[in-house]
């Protein structure tokens, strides 16, 4: 599985976390420390060369870090995927 194979919902979560991280002025290293993950994990998640992604445990912890609801990392409506031919 390449990064291009991530589900649209997974990429949405990654993009949302990255945006929030940057807006709060939190480095990848700081976020990895707060999540109790390896220093390179956030970089891997945000990289287009890796298939790393957040899981539900991460999303719950991210909500604590950003003082928001886990729902804030998800779109308001379901993402409708285009069928591949």
Beta strands, then each sheet from edge to edge (+ up, - down):
end
